């Protein structure tokens, strides 16, 4: 499921609620089915990560693509809290920190930035997030202030783990042409529509 668009915003809370009630997903893991789902949506294998966030569980129904090849997933708590994990190609810097909006924050809310040994902690309105850079991509955890606190976000994003696994990882098998009895073996291969005797 792509995490964008009006429909996704309305459906996601329902899916997340079902995940909590049914116990789907588990903290810090990703099933083979979810991994295959992400790859089928075009997510680059090296951008698939999981985190450990105490009190929160991965909602596997939320796993999907973000942008061209990025990865996204939600972690939810029994109380209804939501923390979003996103990874994508790109970098981050002190110069970009204050000018990059904090996801889901009020558009007019000013962004406050703090750099530490892990990455950038940013707050705007009622949302906060941690962003870290790893090679040619960034990893970001975003949630509502007052749910997962700063220390929890920091520890989780610092310990983010790349998911490894076989997955299906292979294209769908090519289809074998259906054998048709009305195609001649010579000529231009046009169907033979001759009605024959008595036709």
C-alpha positions in Angstrom: 0.0 0.0 0.0 1.5 3.3 -1.0 1.4 5.8 1.9 0.1 8.8 0.1 -3.2 10.1 -1.1 -6.5 10.8 0.5 -7.7 7.2 0.4 -4.6 5.9 2.2 -5.0 8.5 5.0 -8.6 7.2 5.7 -7.8 3.5 5.4 -4.6 3.5 7.4 -6.1 4.1 10.9 -8.5 1.2 10.3 -5.6 -1.1 9.3 -3.5 0.0 12.2 -6.3 -0.7 14.6 -6.8 -4.1 13.2 -3.0 -4.8 13.5 -3.1 -3.9 17.2 -6.3 -5.9 17.9 -5.1 -9.0 16.0 -1.4 -8.8 17.2 -0.2 -8.8 13.6 3.5 -7.9 13.2 6.0 -7.9 16.0 8.5 -5.5 17.4 11.7 -5.3 15.4 10.8 -8.0 12.8 9.4 -8.1 9.3 7.8 -11.2 7.9 8.7 -12.7 4.5 5.2 -11.7 3.1 5.8 -8.0 4.1 9.3 -8.1 2.7 8.0 -9.5 -0.6 5.2 -6.9 -0.6 7.7 -4.0 -0.2 9.9 -5.3 -3.0 6.9 -5.8 -5.3 6.1 -2.1 -4.8 9.5 -1.1 -6.0 11.3 -0.6 -2.7 15.1 -0.9 -3.0 16.3 -3.8 -0.9 18.9 -1.7 0.8 16.3 0.7 2.0 14.3 -1.8 4.0 14.8 -1.3 7.8 13.2 -2.2 11.1 13.6 -0.6 14.5 13.0 -1.6 18.1 10.6 0.8 19.8 9.4 -0.4 23.2 5.7 -0.3 23.6 5.2 -0.2 19.8 4.6 -3.0 17.3 5.1 -3.0 13.5 1.8 -2.9 11.6 2.7 -5.0 8.6 -0.3 -3.8 6.7 1.3 -0.4 6.5 4.5 -1.6 4.9 5.0 -0.1 1.5 6.8 2.1 -0.9 7.5 5.8 -0.4 8.5 7.9 -3.4 10.5 6.2 -6.2 12.2 3.4 -4.2 11.9 4.4 -0.5 10.4 2.4 2.3 7.8 3.3 4.9 6.0 1.5 7.8 4.1 2.4 10.9 4.7 1.2 14.4 1.6 1.4 16.7 0.9 1.1 20.4 -2.1 -0.5 22.1 -3.1 3.0 23.2 -3.3 4.2 19.5 0.0 5.9 19.2 1.7 5.9 15.8 5.3 6.3 14.8 6.3 6.3 11.2 9.5 4.9 9.9 10.7 6.2 6.5 13.9 5.6 4.5 14.8 7.1 1.2 17.8 8.1 -1.0 19.2 11.4 0.0 21.2 13.2 2.6 20.6 15.6 5.4 22.6 18.5 7.0 22.5 21.4 9.4 21.6 23.6 6.5 18.5 21.5 5.6 17.3 20.9 9.1 15.3 24.0 9.8 14.1 24.4 6.2 12.7 20.8 5.8 9.2 20.5 7.2 8.5 18.0 9.9 6.0 15.5 8.5 2.4 15.9 9.7 3.2 19.1 11.6 1.1 22.2 11.2 2.4 23.9 7.9 3.1 27.2 9.8 4.9 25.6 12.7 8.5 26.6 13.0 11.0 23.8 13.0 13.4 23.6 15.9 16.6 21.6 15.3 19.2 20.0 17.5 22.2 18.0 16.3 23.6 15.3 18.5 25.9 12.3 18.1 23.1 10.2 16.5 21.6 12.7 14.0 19.1 15.5 14.0 16.2 15.9 16.4 13.5 18.1 15.1 10.3 19.5 16.5 7.4 21.4 14.9 4.1 21.9 16.5 2.8 18.6 17.9 5.2 16.4 15.9 8.8 15.5 16.4 11.3 13.2 14.6 14.8 11.9 14.4 16.8 11.8 11.2 20.0 9.9 10.7 22.1 9.5 7.5 23.6 6.1 6.5 25.6 6.1 3.3 23.5 7.4 0.4 20.2 7.4 2.3 18.5 8.7 5.4 16.4 7.0 8.1 13.7 8.9 9.8 11.3 8.3 12.7 8.3 10.6 13.2 5.6 10.7 15.8 3.4 12.9 18.0 5.0 14.7 20.9 3.8 13.1 24.1 3.6 9.6 22.7 7.0 8.1 21.9 9.4 10.5 23.6 12.7 11.9 22.3 14.8 9.3 24.0 12.8 6.4 22.6 13.0 7.8 19.0 16.7 8.4 19.4 17.4 4.9 20.6 15.2 3.3 18.0 16.7 5.2 15.0 20.2 4.7 16.3 19.6 0.9 16.4 17.8 0.7 13.0 18.6 -2.6 11.3 18.7 -3.3 7.6 16.4 -6.2 6.8 18.1 -9.1 5.0 16.3 -12.1 3.6 15.7 -14.0 0.5 12.3 -12.7 -0.3 10.9 -13.6 -3.7 13.3 -11.1 -5.2 12.8 -12.5 -8.6 10.6 -11.3 -11.5 7.5 -13.2 -12.3 8.1 -16.1 -14.6 7.6 -15.4 -18.3 4.3 -16.8 -19.6 4.5 -19.7 -21.9 2.5 -19.0 -25.1 -0.8 -20.9 -25.3 -0.8 -23.6 -28.0 -3.4 -22.6 -30.6 -4.6 -25.1 -33.2 -5.8 -22.5 -35.6 -2.3 -21.1 -36.3 -0.6 -22.5 -39.4 3.0 -23.6 -39.2 3.9 -21.7 -42.4 3.0 -18.3 -44.0 2.3 -15.2 -41.9 0.9 -17.1 -38.9 -2.6 -15.6 -39.4 -5.4 -17.7 -37.9 -6.9 -20.4 -40.2 -10.5 -19.5 -40.5 -11.4 -21.9 -43.2 -14.8 -23.4 -42.4 -13.9 -26.6 -44.3 -16.4 -28.9 -46.0 -19.9 -28.4 -45.0 -19.1 -25.0 -43.4 
